[in-house]
Amino acid sequence: MNLFDILFLVAIAAVTVTLAFGLKTLFTEGPEARSRSNKLMRLRVALQAVAVVLLCLGMWWRSTHGG
């Protein structure tokens, strides 16, 4: 397991945890919960972007360095 594998797994775990908190907050009532849910979902999208970039970098690294 190399650095990209570990970073990718950490990114996927972060996305999963953020999704779970976002869904929990989504079903909580009140204006504060709605705002928090929206922020968590934006964070989830950003973390997904990071995970996709790490996946692409890892695939590129393996293809060019014989991994």
Summary of the structure (lengths in Angstrom):
residues: 67
radius of gyration: 15.5
end to end distance: 10.2
largest distance: 53.0
contacts: 159
relative contact order: 0.16
helix: 88%
strand: 0%
